[in-house]
Amino acid sequence: MRSGVIRPEDASSHAGRHVLLRALATHEEPEPDLAQVTLEPGQGLVLASDGLIGPIGLTDVWQCWKNSDSAASAAERLVGASVEAGASDNVTVAVLQHSQT
């Protein structure tokens, strides 16, 4: 999608959607991708394996996060929603939330 080869709406069904592009456990010295994200009060960040987004969509992710009272409960809701929707892959979720105070 970043290079424009496939459209965002085609990404979930693209034949190469599960191709691993980077790995840290190779014979070479690992070079992780790094990014700095600044969260404003009330904002959050969801880090998840591809097992989450397969069965549920981004709208569902947003609703689970929005309707949770903590980062821990959001992560639990997200895993539960994905498993309930029939996740066929492992589901790993970490939620970071900037407190509003």
N, C-alpha and C positions, 0 to 999 in steps of 0.2 A: 504494500500500500504506500509506503514512504516513497518508493521510487516511481510510483504511478503505473506500475505494471498491472496491478489489479485494483478494482474499485472496492471501497469499504463494504458495500453491500454484498460483495462476492466473497469476502474474506472467510466467512464462517463455513462456506461450502467448497472452498478452493482445495484442489487435490494436494497442494503442498502446505496446508495449514499446520501440520504437525511436524514439519521438518525442523530439526534442531539447527539453528544458525550459529550459536555460540555455546561453548562448553568450558567450564573451569577445570574439569578433571582430564586434561589432555597431557601429552608428554612435554609440551612446551610450558614455559612460564605463563601462568594465567594472567590475563589482562581483562578484568571485569569492566563492564560498561558502568560508568558513574554519571549521576545526574543530581543536581541540587534542586530541591523543591522547597519553596517557602509557603507554609500554610498560614493563613490568616485565622484568627479566632473563629471557631465554629466549622472550619473546613477539615476535611479528612482525606486519607489516602488509603486505597484498597490495593494490596499486593496479593495476587492469587495465581494458582496454577491454572492451566487451560481446562482442567476438569470443572471449574466453576462456571465459565462462560458457555460451555457447550449446552447444558440443559436449561440454563436460565439466561435471559438477556440483560443488557446494560440497564434497562428500565427497572428490572427486578432487583438488580444490585443496588441501584439508587434507592428504591423503596425500602429495602431491608436496612440500609444504612440510615436513611432518614427516620425510620420508625424505631430505631434502637436508642436506648438511653446511655450506651457506653460503647467503646470500641470493642470490648470483649463480647458483648451481646450482639453487636453487628456481625462479628466474625462467626459466632455460633449460628445466627439466623441465616447467614449466607451459605454456610456449609449444609445446614439442614434443608434449606430451600433447594439446593442443587441435588442433594441426595434424594430428596422427595420427588424431584422432577425426573429422576432416573439416571443420574450421573453414572457413566460407564468407565470413568477414569478416576484417579485419585483427586481429591479436592483439598487443596491447602489454601488457607486464607489468613492474612495478617491485616489488621486494620489499625491505622494510626489516626488519632483525632486530636486536633488542637483544642484545648479547653477554651471555653468562652469567657473565663474569668481571668 
